[in-house]
Amino acid sequence: MATSKEFHDYVVENLQKAGEISTRKMMGEYLVYYQKKLVGDICDNCLFLKPTEAVLRLLPDADRGYPYEGSKTLMVVVDDVENTKLLAEVLSEMYKELPEPKKKVKS
C-alpha cells in the first residue's frame, strides 16, 4: 500500500516544526531528510526513523519494523508524530550521529 499524500503532508507539517525537512518520492513512498541528511522513510502511512543510538535512547519503547518488503534495516516506528517537542529533540540528536551527505560529483 502506498502512502497517501494526506499522511505525507501531515507528517511533514509536524516534522517541519523541528527544522528543515524535505522528502523525496520513491515508488509510492517517501525518503525523509532533516537538514539534508536522510533520517528515515514514510512507508505504508507510517513514519520510520533510522535506529541510531539517539533514536533508540529517546524512543526506547517504540515498535520496530521493516519499512517495505525486502528491507534489510529494522527501523523505529514513530506513532506520535504530533509530539513535536520530542521529535525535534530526536531529529537534532540524530543529525549529530549521521554522516554528512555525499557531495555530488559533476562530470
Stockholm file with secondary structure:
# STOCKHOLM 1.0

chainA/1-107         MATSKEFHDYVVENLQKAGEISTRKMMGEYLVYYQKKLVGDICDNCLFLKPTEAVLRLLPDADRGYPYEGSKTLMVVVDDVENTKLLAEVLSEMYKELPEPKKKVKS
#=GR chainA/1-107 SS CCCCHHHHHHHHHHHTTTSCEEEEEETTEEEEEETTEEEEEEETTEEEECCCHHHHHHSTTCCEECSSTTCCCCEEEESCTTCHHHHHHHHHHHHHHSCCCCCCCCC
#=GC SS_cons         CCCCHHHHHHHHHHHTTTSCEEEEEETTEEEEEETTEEEEEEETTEEEECCCHHHHHHSTTCCEECSSTTCCCCEEEESCTTCHHHHHHHHHHHHHHSCCCCCCCCC
//
